Amino acid sequence: MRALVSITSILLLTAGAALGQVKETVNVHLVEVPVTVVDRQGNPVRGLGASNFELIDQGRRRPITSFDRIDFASPDSMKSASPLNPAARRSFLLLFDMSFASPNGTAKAQEAARNFVARGMQRRDLAAVGTVDVDHGFRLLTAFTTDRNLLTAAIGNPAHFRSSDPLQIAGTLNFEVPPGGGPAGAVAQSDAHAVLADQLAEIARMQRGMNDSFNRGRIEKQVNLLGSLASTLRMLPGRKQVVFFSEGFDPRLVQGRDARMNAESLQDMTYAERGEAWKIDSDLRYGNTNSLSNVEQMARLFRGSDVVLHAVDIRGVRMQNDLQTGSTISSNEALFLLSKPTGGDVFRNSNNLNHDLDQMLREQEVVYILGFQAPTGTPGRFHEMKVRVNGIPGGFRVSHRRGYYEAGAENALERTLTNAEVVLNDIPQPDIAVSALAVPFPGRGNAHVPVILEINGADLLRSSQSKTIAVEIYLYAFDEVGIVRDRMFQRMTLELAKVAEKLRESGIKYYATLSLPEGKYAVKALVRAVESERKGYARTDIVVPPASEVAVLPPFFFDEPGRWLMVKGGSHDASNSAYPFQINGEPFIPSATVRLRNGEKRQFAVFVYNAAIDEVAWETSVRDESGASRPTPSSLVKELQGDDVTKLMFQYAPGDLALGASALDITIHKKGSGDAPRRASVPMVVQR
């Protein structure tokens, strides 16, 4: 990922010899603009370069300082793209409309969303599931994640459909008056009957007005919720695609009726001829100004947050005419009102939602990333942007980021999304130093994997103004395809009167146990100080080997007892295994990151599974920061044989290591076996 770059430019302004030179500081940051170009058939246009693009920011042309091309359909392109670059990930929010959708439409949307997750998403793609409901607001059921299991579970149980009637006891209208103003087929027999018919018609007209006002309020609330959603997603880098599953609201309540003649148009003409213009609803005829303004404001928030809304009409094929009422406006016109200003598409008049989603993915197979340096100085200010494409013959359509907001403060939901982004994209967090040790102990069934986090106490205390510190710890184990196989969350509150001295001396040593099957994993830990919003992050890659193979655990350097504030987390180990860090029945505390000095003697242990003591040969070496390796002496102090495990204890005293980071490697050979040697490592920091 290309992190947000901060550059300081010094502008020298000469105001005459008497005034001398004045310095003005202008902050500049890198803005990245994802661009897609498709032909008339919706196929991506490939092979473009930076010279094909022109970028305009607030009416000023900006030079393109960086350019990337990512082809999601090309394995070679995906291999060359860094997994840490958010542009190499596509982000989709599957958003279910709980206000304007039928149970049948929602069921079709769920089926299409499940198919999208199972077959449409690629390995690096991120997706989230949410619902929007005018009665209960916007809910993010999952954060953006690669975990298909979580996504599928959320898709299978979004909120239930709710009637537009607050009490759920009535339909849209309380009074139904058939054409003619009286009972079907009836003819007024007297003036009294005519007066009664007029009274019923007036009551029905007033009721329709109240219902329209109520429903218009619901529409405005949904539009505002969508705008708030876009503002929340602003914190995530790259282009976000919202896939909005909806049947749409009644568009006439926002933009008025179309030009086609229908029963309402004829009634308005009758009112005008009678001189009863006050009965004509101008909002229904010309559109509601406030509602149209809300839609435009929503669109600005989407464009500024680099979010595109694609609407999927889950009602399917619609009829545009009715035998009784004549020509009727298509209700999915409301979906165009929402999606088009954001640069999105509407998939309509289709009973095959899977095909619609496949078409959306095909249009986004190739993404061009244009980067430029933009000055900034006013948090929250919006910048309009345009991208022009030249040198392409024939018709084409360009979709790009329409603008950006200068960075500002986060709200709670934005913070949650940002935390998820840190974990998914391995974004370094320098505010709190965190070291991690994750060790797979083989066994029958799942391996139990103790995870030890060393959290710097001085970093936690920095900027704290209260008597307590609340700390949140997020722990995840992702497999090779991005599914979370186990996770842990813990929130702790520390009373500084009791623990401040221990925190200043060292910090927190957190211990939890995961349960993982055979395979490769990325164990990721995020630590957050709630009050100060300071964060720390660590990632450890591990391999859980088959239970029958020779396995070598990383060297465990013994830490000084009582040095850390020890916090025991949870355990998902079904076998409830005893504390695994023991030598001859005596427990010890291992170091996540080893800090030592030249000439200082330290002890460490190596655990070898499925190899007896007399079958084991070893050698130790040290790797420096450049990767160069050389042998290093270490003496065996003790050897123990347990069930399926050999434990070796060494004494090690470095003599001439360069200051800074390095690693201690131990290579284990099983005598008389054709198996390849096994190597395990532990990071070290050599201090003065």
N, C-alpha and C positions, 0 to 999 in steps of 0.2 A: 504494500500500500504506500502510495506517496502521501506522506503526512502533510498536514497543513504547514506551509513554510512561512516563517516570519522573517521579513527582511526590513532593514532600516535604511532608508535613503535620506541623505543629508542634502538639502537644497540650500544653496548660498544665494541670498538675495541682497544685492547691492543697492543701498539707498543713498549713496553719496559718501564722500570721504568723511564728512562730519559724523555720519551715523554709523560708519563702519559696516561690518558684516553681521547679518542676522541669520541664525540657523533655525530651520523648520524641519521637524521630524515627520515623515510620512510612512505609516505602516503599510506594507504590501504583503499580500498572501496569494497563494496559488489557487486559482479556480479551475476546476476541470469540468468540461462540457461534453457529456455523451451525445453522440449524433448517430441516427440511423437514416439510411437512404434506401428506399425501395422503388422498384419500377411500377408500371401500371398494374401488373398482375400481383403485386404485393411481395415480389421476390427481392431479397436483399441485393444491393449493388456492391460488388466487391472490387478490390484493387485500387481504391482511391488513396491519395496521399495528402500531405498537409497543404500542398499547393492548390488543391481542389476546394479548399475551404477559406471563407472569410468570416471573421468573428467581430461582431459589433456589440459594445458594452455602453449603454446609456448614450447611444448615438455616436460613440467614438470607436474607431477601428483599433483593435488590439492585436499586436503581433502574437502569433502562436508560438509559444516557447517550448511546448512539449506535444508530442503526437504519438498515440498508440492505436493499434488496430487489433481488435479481438474478434475472432471468428469462432463462435460457440459450436459450429458444426465441424470444425477442423481439429482433429486430435493434436496435430503439430502446433497449431496456434495456442491451444489450451495448455500444452506442455511448456511452451515458452513463456506464457503469462504467469507472473508470480502469484501464488495462491494468497498472498497478503494484500494484493491490489484489489480494492473493492470493485474496481471496474471489471475484474475478471469474474465477478459474481453477479448474477441477476437476482433482483429482489422482487418478490411477488407477495402482495397482500390479498388473500382470498376473503373478500368482504361480503357477508350475507346480509341482505336487506330484510329485517324482521318487521318492517312497518308496511311495506307495499309489496307483499308477496303472498301467494296462496300456498297451502301445504303441498299441493302437487308440484308447483314450480320450485319450491324449496327442495323437495326430494330430487328433482332433476338436477338442480344445482349441486346438491351433495354428491350425486353420482359422478357428475362431470369433474368436480373438484377432487374427488378421490382418484379418478383416472389421471388427472393432471399431475398429482403428486406421485403416483405410481409409475407413470410412463413419460410424462412430459418434462419433469424436472431433471436437470443434469446434476452430476455429483456436487459441483460447486454452487449450484443455485440455492438461494435462500427463499423461504416462504414463511408467511405468518397467516393466522386465521383470526378473523374478527367479525363482529356483528355491529350493525348500527340500527338503533331502535329509538324512535322519537320519544317513547315513554321512559326508557332506561338509559339513553345515551349510547356512546360508543364503548365497546368492550373489546380489548385485545385478548383473545383467548390464548394465544401463544405469542412469544416474541419471534422475530425472524430467526429461523433455524434451519439446519439441514436434516433434522430428525424427522423422518417420514412417519415413524410410529406416532409421535406426538401430534403431528399435523392430521393424520388420519383419525385419531381419536377425537380431536377437536371438531373436525368436519362432521363426524357422526353424531354430534350432540350440540349443535348451536341452539340458541334460545327458541322456544316454541312460537308459532305464529300467534299474533294478538289482533283482535278485532279493532277497527277504528273507533268503535263505540267504547267510551271509557268504562261503562258498566257491562259491556258485552251482552246487551239484551236487545239490540236493534241493529238494523242494517244502515245503509247510507241515508235513506229518507224515512221519516215517520209517517208521511202522508203521500200516497200515490194517487194522482188524479189522471185518469186516462184522457186521450184526446177528446175534445168536446166539452170538457169541464164537468162531466157527470158520470154515472155508471156506464159501463161499456154498452153501446147500442141504445141507450136511453135517449129520449127526446124530451126537452123541457115542456111540460104541459101547462105551466102557468107562470105568471110573473114571480110568484113566490119561489117556484123551482129555479127560475133563472137567478134570482137573488142569492139563493142557497148555493148554486153552482159558482157564482162569482165569489162568494165568501170563502168557499172551499179552495178555489183557485188562488185567492189572495193569501190564505193561510199556507198553502203549499209553496207559493212563491217566497214568502217570508222564511219558511222552514228551509227551503233550498239555500237561501242566502245565508242563514245561520250555519248550515252544514258546510257550505262552501268556505265560509270564514273559518270554521273550525279546522277543516281539512287543509286550508291554505296555511294556517298556523303550524300544522304538523309538517307540511312541506318545508316551510321556512326553517323549522327546527332541524329537519334532516339536512338541509343544505348547510346550516351553520355547523352541525356536527361533522360533516364531511370537510368543511374548511378547517375546523380544529384538528381533525385527523391529519390533514396535510401539514399543518404547522408542527405537529408532533413528529412527523416523519422527516422534518427538515434536518434533524440532527444526524441522520444516517447518510453516509456518503454515497455517491452514485445515483443512478436513476432508479426510482421505485415505481413499480407497476401495480396499481390497484385494480383487481379484477372484481367488479361489482355485480353480483348476482341479484337481479331485481326485475320486477314486472313494471316498475315505473309508476309514478303518480299521475294524476289527471293534469296534463300540461296546460289546459285552458285556464286553470287557476293561477298560473304564473304569467304566461305569455298571451292569454286571450284565445278566442276562437280563430280558426283558420278561415279562409275565404269561401269554403264550401258551404252550400245552403243546407241547413238542417232545421229541426223543429224549433230550436232555440232562436235561430236567426229569424225565422218566420214570426215567432212571438214578439221579438223586439220590433219588427216592422209594424206589427199590429199595434203595439204600445205607442209607437211614433205617430201612426195615423190617427189614433184616438187622442193625441195630445197628452199622453201619460208617460212622457220621457223619463220622469222620476223613477219609473219602475224598471228602467233599463239599467242593468249592472255594467257600468263602464269598465270595471276590472275584468269581467269576463269577455267583454267586447274588444278591449284594447290592450289588456295585460295589466298586472299589478306592479306599479313602479317599485315598491319596496321589495317585493319578491325578486324582481329582475335584478335589482341592485345587490341583493344577497347572493344571487347566482354569480354575478360578476366578481364580487368580493371573494367567493369561494374559489373561482377560477384563478384569481391572482395569487391566492395562497398556494394552490397546487403548482402553478408555474414557478413561483419563487422557491418552493421546496423541492423542485425537480421531481415532482410526482405526476404520473399520468394515470388518468382514470379510464379504464376500458369497461364499458357497460355490456353485460350479457343479458339479453332479454330471455328470462326463464319461462315466459308464458308460451313461447313457440310461435307458430304461424298464426297470424291474426287476420280477421275479416275487417275490411275497411268500410263496409256498408251494411245497413240493417234494413229489413223489409218495412219495418214500421217507422223508424226515425230517419231513414235515408242515409246520406253520406255522414260518416262520423270520423272525427280526428283520431288517428292512430295513437294509442296511449303510450307507445314506446317513444314518441317524440320527446317525452320528458327525459329519457335516457340520453338523447342527443343534446338536450339543454345542459346536462351535467358533464358529459364526456368531451364534446367537441372543443370547448374553450380550454381544456387542459391538454389538447393535442392527442386525445385518445380516440378509439374507434367504438362503434356500436355494432354488436353482432345480433342480428334480428331476423325475424321470419324464418327461424330454423328450429327444427326439432332435434338437431344433432349438435349439442353443445360441445362435445369432444372435438368435432371438426373446427368449431369456432376458436377454441383455445389453441389447437394446433396451428391455425392460421396466425394467431397473435404471436406465437413463439417463432414461427418462420420469419416474420417481419423483423424480429429482433436477433436474428442469428449473427449479424455482423454489426459491431458497435465501434465507432471511431471516437477516440477520446482526445479532445482538444484542450490544451492547458494554456493559461495566460496569467500574467502577474497583474493583479488588480489592487489599486490603492483602497484603503479602508480607514474609517475613522469614526463612523457613527453606527454603533451596534443597532441592529434591527432595520437599518435602511435597506430598501429594495432596489435592485439594479435590473432594469430591463435588458434583455439580450436578444440578438438575432444571429443566425448563422446562414450564410449564403454559400451555395455550391455551384461551381462552374466547371466547364470542361466535360460535361456528361451529355451525350446526344440523347434525344428522345425525351419522353415524359418521365418524371420521377417525383417522389414525394419525400420531403425531409422532415424528420422529427428530431427535436433537440431540446435541451434545457432552455426554458424561456427566461430565466433570471435567477437571482440568488439574493439571499438576505445576509447582511453582515452578522457575524456571530453575536449571540446574546446569551441570556441566562436560560437554564433548563428548568422545565417543570418536572413533576414526579414521573409522568409517563415517558417523557423524553429521556430522563435519567435511566429508566429501566431499559429503554431501547439502546441507549449508549452503552450501558453495561453489557448487554447481549452482544453488541458489536465488538467490544473489547475481546470477549471470549472467542467469538467466532473468527475474528480476523487477526488474533494474536497481536493486539496493539499494545506496545510497551507502556507501562504506567510508572513513571519514575518517582512519584511522590512518596510511596511507601516501598522500601526494599523488602522483597519477599524471595526466599529461597525454598525450593521444593525437592523432596525426595519421595519417589513412588516406587514400591518394590513388590513385584508379583511373587508371592510364595506359592509354589505349585502344590497341588493336592487333588484329591478325587473331586470331580465336578469342577465348579468354578474355583479359580485361584482367589485367595484372600490377598488384597492389595493394600497394605498400610500406606498412608500418605502423611508425610510430616512436612509442615510448613513452619518456617522460621520468619517471623514478622518483626521487623525492626521497631523497637519501642520508641526510640527518639523521634522517628517519623510520625508515629501515632500521636505523640504528645505535642508535636509542632502545631501551632495555630489553635490548640484547644483552649477554650475559655471557660469551660464548665467544670464541675466537680466529678463528672463521670465521662467516660468515652464509650460510645456505642460502636461496635465493630461488626460488620457483616462479612461472612466468608461463603463464597460460592465455589463449589467443587464439582467438576464434570469429567467424565471419561468418554471421549468420542472414539468410535471405531473408525475403520478405514473409509467407510462410506458416509460418515458424518452422523451416525445414529448415537445418541447418548445411551450407553449401556448401564451406567450407574451415575448417581449424583448425590450431592449432600449440600445442605444449606444450614448455616448456624448464625444466629445473632447473639452477641454477648454484650453485656454492659459491665464496664470495669470501673470500680470506685477508686479514684486516684489517691485518696488518703491511704489506701491499703497497698496499692500496687505501683505507684508512680516510681518509687526507687528501683524496683525490679525492671520496670520498663526502660528506665534510663540506662541501666546497666547492660541490658541485652534486648529483651522483648518477649514476644509470645512464641511458644513452641506448641503448635496445634497438631493433634494426632487424631486421625479418622481412618476407617477401614472400608474400602470398596470391595465389591465382589464381581469378578469379571471372568468370562469364558476365554478359551484359547484365542489368541489373535493379537493384532497390533493396535495400540491405543495412544491417544494424546490426552494426558491428564492435565487439565487446565484449572488454575486456581485464581480467583479474583478476590482481593481483600479491599473493603471499602470502609473508611471512617465516616460515619453518618453525618456528624456535625460539620466537619470541615470539607467533606466531599473529596478528600484525598484518597487515592487508590493505588494499589500495587497488584502486580500480575506475574504469574510464573507458569511455564508450561514444561512438562516432562514427558518425553516419548518412551514408552515401554513396550515390551513384547512378552505376552503370557505364553510360554511354551507348552507343548503337549506334556501331560503329566509324566510320561515315560521317558522323556528325553533328558540328557544331561543339561542342567541349568545352573548358571553361575550368577549369583546376585551381586550387586555392586558392593565394593568395599565399604564397610561400616566403620567410620572413625568414631571412637568413643568420646562423647561430650561430657563436660564437667557437670556432675549432678548438682542440682539446686541453682544452676546459673540462669535458667529460663523460668518464666511464668508458664507453667504447664496447663494446657487446656485440652481435655479429652472430648473429641467430637463423637459422632454417631458411628454405627457399624452396620453394614448390610451383609455381613458374612454369616450365611445361614448355619455354618458349622460352629459358630461361637468359639473360634480358636482362641487359645491363650495368647498373651502378649508374645509376639514372635522374636523380639530382639533379646535373646538370652544366650549366655555362654555357661555351660555346666550348671544350669538352673539359676544363674545370677542375671537379672535383667540389666540392660544398659540402655543409654539414650544415644542414638546415632545422630551425627551431624548431617544436615541437608547440604550445606556448603562448608567445606573444610578450610579453616583459616589456621595457618601454621607459619613458623619461622625457621630459617636455616639453622640447623644444629639442634632444634627442639625435638625431643623424642615423643612420638605419638603412637598409640596402638590402634590397629584396625582389625576387623574380622571379615572373612570371606566364607559364605555359605555355598556349598556345591551339592546339588541334588543328583541322585542316581549315579553316584560314583563313590566307591569306598576309599578309605585313606590310602591303602597301598596301591590304588589305581591312579592316583592323582599326581601330576607334575605341574609346576607353575613357574612363571617368570613375571617380574614386575618391570614397568617402564613408565616414563613421564613424557607427556606431550606438552609442548609450549603453545602459545597463542597462534603461531604460524602453522601448527600441525606437525612440526618436526618431533620425532620420538627418539628416545635414547634409554638404555637400561638404567635402572636405579636399584641399589641394594636395599633389601629388607630381610629381617631375620624372623624365622618361625619361632614363636614363643610357646604355642600350645596347639594340639590337634585333638579333636573329639569326633567320635563316630556315633551318630544317632540313627533313627529309623529313616532310611532313604536320604540322609543328609550328612555331609562331612563339614565340620566347622574348623576353620584354620584361623589362628590368631597370630598376627605379625606385629613386630615393632619396626617403626620406620622413622628415620631422622634425616631429612634432606640436608645436603651440604652446600650446594652451590646453585640453587635454583634462582632464576631471575625473578625479580619482584613482579607481582601481578598474577593474572589468571593462568592456570595450567590444569592438567588432569592427570590423575594416577590411573594407570591401566594394569589390570592383572589378567594374564592369559592362562587358562587351565587346559591341560592335555589329559585325556584319559588313556592310560597306558594300554597297549594291546588292542586298541580300538581304531577303526578306520574313520571314526567321526572327526569332523573338522574341529580345530581348537575353539574354545569358547572364550570370549573376552568380555570383561565388565569394567566399568569406569566410574570414577567419582570426580567432580570438579573440585579444584583447590584454589585458594588465594594465598599467595606467599606474601607475608608482611615483614616489615622491618622488626 
